[in-house]
Amino acid sequence: MDVNSKNAIRLGAFLPYQLVLLADLVSRRIATVVKRREGLNLSHWRVMAAVAEVPGRTAREVVAVTPMDKGIVSRAVKSLIEKGLVERRASDSDGRLGHLHLTTRGEAAYASIAADILDVEADMVRGLEAGDRAALQRHLAALLESLREAD
């Protein structure tokens, strides 16, 4: 059955498609920045960023705040521990639970990478005025919330 061209989705004007393209471009740019350091990949970076934001997060909490499943997070955490960038400390209340922290070396790597990633963000919004950037962030937050509510 042929789709009537009147009913075809125009990808260039379809917001979900535009957001996917934007997310892919941003991910690729960030992956390029991250790859230059310590042989890391995007999953490594996401774990490091989540742990830097809230030191002591568990792997389960990292899964909750990143777009990664628990298997990917587990492999990234294991690799970061092996590289000496992250350490796992047993919970005082439950020794089976591990809290993740950046090591001194991990903090230095994170700071260096974060500076370059902030440059990526600055490049992205360079053509926007401060008010437009704030409005964009509010609108993106509203879109995320509406999709979370629909789940």
C-alpha positions in Angstrom: 0.0 0.0 0.0 1.4 3.4 -1.0 1.3 6.2 1.4 -0.4 9.2 0.1 2.3 11.9 -0.1 -0.1 14.3 1.6 0.0 12.1 4.7 3.7 11.4 4.6 5.7 12.8 7.6 8.0 15.5 6.4 11.1 14.6 8.4 12.7 18.1 8.1 9.7 19.6 10.0 9.0 16.6 12.3 10.1 17.6 15.8 10.9 14.1 17.1 13.1 13.5 14.0 14.8 16.9 14.4 15.6 16.0 18.1 17.0 12.7 17.1 19.3 14.3 14.6 20.4 16.9 17.1 21.0 14.3 19.8 23.1 12.2 17.4 25.2 15.2 16.3 25.8 16.2 19.9 26.7 12.7 20.9 29.1 12.3 18.0 30.8 15.6 18.9 31.1 14.7 22.5 32.3 11.2 21.7 35.1 12.8 19.6 36.1 15.0 22.5 36.0 12.1 25.0 37.9 9.6 22.8 40.9 11.9 22.8 41.3 11.3 26.5 42.3 8.1 28.3 40.8 5.9 25.5 37.3 6.6 26.8 34.0 6.3 25.1 30.6 8.0 25.5 29.4 5.5 28.1 32.5 6.1 30.2 31.9 9.8 30.0 28.2 9.5 31.0 29.2 7.4 34.0 31.9 9.9 35.0 29.6 12.9 34.6 26.9 11.2 36.7 29.4 10.4 39.4 31.0 13.8 39.3 27.6 15.5 39.6 26.7 13.4 42.7 29.7 11.6 44.2 28.6 8.3 45.8 26.0 7.4 43.2 25.4 3.7 42.8 25.4 2.1 39.4 21.6 1.8 39.6 21.4 5.6 40.2 23.6 6.1 37.2 21.2 4.0 35.1 18.4 6.2 36.3 20.0 9.5 35.2 21.6 8.4 32.0 20.2 7.0 28.7 22.0 3.7 29.3 20.8 0.3 30.4 22.3 -1.5 33.4 24.5 -3.8 31.3 26.2 -0.8 29.6 26.6 1.0 32.9 28.1 -2.1 34.5 30.7 -2.6 31.7 31.6 1.1 31.8 32.0 1.1 35.6 34.2 -2.0 35.4 36.3 -0.4 32.7 36.6 2.9 34.6 37.7 1.1 37.7 40.3 -0.9 35.7 41.6 2.4 34.3 41.9 3.9 37.8 39.4 6.7 37.1 36.6 5.5 39.3 36.5 3.6 42.6 33.7 1.6 44.2 33.3 2.0 48.0 31.1 -0.4 49.9 28.1 1.1 51.6 28.2 1.4 55.4 24.7 0.1 55.7 24.8 -2.6 53.0 28.2 -4.0 52.0 26.7 -5.4 48.8 25.9 -1.9 47.6 28.8 0.1 46.0 29.0 3.8 45.9 31.0 5.2 42.9 33.6 8.0 43.3 36.0 9.5 40.9 39.6 8.9 41.9 42.1 11.8 41.9 43.1 10.7 38.4 39.5 10.5 37.4 38.8 14.0 38.8 41.6 15.4 36.7 40.4 13.5 33.5 36.9 14.7 34.2 37.9 18.3 34.6 39.8 18.3 31.4 37.1 16.6 29.4 34.3 18.7 30.9 36.1 21.9 29.8 36.1 20.7 26.2 32.5 19.5 26.4 31.5 22.9 27.8 33.1 24.4 24.6 30.8 22.1 22.5 27.8 23.4 24.4 29.0 27.0 23.8 29.4 26.3 20.1 25.9 25.0 20.0 24.2 28.0 21.5 26.6 30.7 20.2 23.9 32.1 17.9 21.2 32.3 20.6 20.7 35.2 23.0 20.6 34.5 26.7 16.8 34.7 26.9 16.5 32.3 23.9 18.8 29.8 25.6 16.8 30.0 28.8 13.6 29.5 26.9 15.0 26.6 25.0 16.0 24.9 28.2 12.6 25.5 29.7 10.9 24.1 26.6 13.2 21.0 26.5 12.4 20.4 30.2 8.7 20.6 29.4 9.0 18.2 26.5 11.0 15.7 28.6 8.4 16.0 31.4 5.5 15.4 29.0 7.1 12.3 27.7 7.9 11.0 31.1 4.3 11.5 32.2 3.1 9.5 29.1 5.2 6.4 30.0 
